[in-house]
């Protein structure tokens, strides 16, 4: 009889430890780390000319984009990294470089407006 009651006490103690563990950890076990975020989303940058002298090949961060901005026109540069500040300038056919505009790319379509050369 003593062996049976010792066995019952041992089983009850084990059940109590199991219940206490579930209360502390929860049924799901350990918490999972947050999912890895993907690479920064690529945004677009719309470059606008608001003056008759604002035209030329558009450069972003010192690299040619392959886009030519005409006076009073606009071009869209795709695949610009979101959340970064970029430099934008133009070079005309004679090799003259415009001033540089700095803009933080904050959304899928960020605007930069050239109002003077």
C-alpha positions in Angstrom: 0.0 0.0 0.0 2.9 2.3 0.8 4.3 1.7 -2.7 1.0 2.6 -4.3 0.6 5.9 -2.4 4.3 6.8 -3.2 3.6 6.1 -6.8 0.4 8.3 -6.7 2.4 11.1 -5.1 5.1 10.8 -7.7 2.5 11.0 -10.6 0.8 13.9 -9.0 4.1 15.7 -8.5 4.9 15.1 -12.2 1.5 16.4 -13.3 2.0 19.5 -11.1 5.4 20.2 -12.7 3.9 19.8 -16.1 1.0 22.1 -15.4 3.4 24.7 -13.9 5.6 24.5 -17.0 2.6 25.1 -19.3 1.5 28.1 -17.2 4.9 29.6 -17.4 5.8 28.8 -21.0 2.3 28.6 -22.5 1.1 25.9 -24.8 3.1 27.2 -27.8 6.6 26.7 -26.3 9.1 29.4 -26.8 8.2 32.6 -28.6 9.3 32.8 -32.3 11.5 35.7 -33.4 9.9 38.3 -35.7 9.9 37.4 -39.3 12.8 38.9 -41.4 11.8 41.9 -43.4 12.5 41.8 -47.0 15.0 44.1 -48.7 14.1 47.8 -48.8 11.2 48.5 -51.1 12.1 50.3 -54.3 10.3 53.6 -55.0 9.9 55.9 -57.9 11.2 59.5 -58.1 9.4 61.9 -60.4 11.6 64.8 -61.6 9.8 67.9 -62.8 11.0 70.9 -64.7 9.3 74.1 -63.8 11.5 76.5 -65.8 12.4 77.0 -69.4 16.1 76.4 -68.7 15.7 73.2 -66.6 16.4 70.4 -69.0 19.0 67.7 -69.5 20.1 64.2 -68.6 19.0 63.3 -65.1 21.5 61.9 -62.6 20.6 60.3 -59.2 23.4 59.8 -56.6 26.0 60.6 -59.3 24.8 57.9 -61.8 23.0 58.6 -65.1 19.4 57.3 -65.1 19.1 57.2 -68.9 16.2 59.7 -68.7 16.2 63.1 -70.4 14.1 65.8 -68.9 12.7 68.4 -71.3 11.8 72.0 -70.2 8.4 72.1 -68.5 8.3 68.3 -68.6 8.7 65.4 -66.1 10.3 62.0 -66.0 9.9 59.1 -63.6 13.0 57.3 -62.3 12.1 53.8 -61.1 13.9 51.5 -58.6 15.1 54.3 -56.3 15.7 52.9 -52.7 12.9 54.0 -50.3 13.8 55.8 -47.1 17.1 57.2 -48.4 18.1 60.8 -49.2 19.2 61.0 -52.8 20.9 63.7 -54.8 19.4 64.7 -58.2 20.9 66.9 -60.8 20.9 67.4 -64.6 23.6 67.8 -67.2 22.6 69.5 -70.5 24.0 68.9 -74.0 26.8 71.4 -73.5 28.0 69.6 -70.3 26.7 72.3 -67.9 25.7 70.8 -64.6 22.6 72.1 -62.8 22.4 72.7 -59.1 21.8 69.6 -57.0 18.5 68.9 -55.3 18.5 66.6 -52.2 15.2 64.7 -51.5 14.3 62.0 -49.1 12.5 59.2 -51.0 9.5 58.5 -48.7 6.9 56.8 -50.8 6.2 55.0 -54.0 6.2 58.3 -56.0 8.4 61.1 -54.5 8.6 64.4 -56.3 11.6 66.7 -56.9 10.9 70.0 -58.7 13.6 72.0 -60.5 12.5 75.6 -60.5 15.9 77.1 -61.6 19.0 75.7 -63.3 
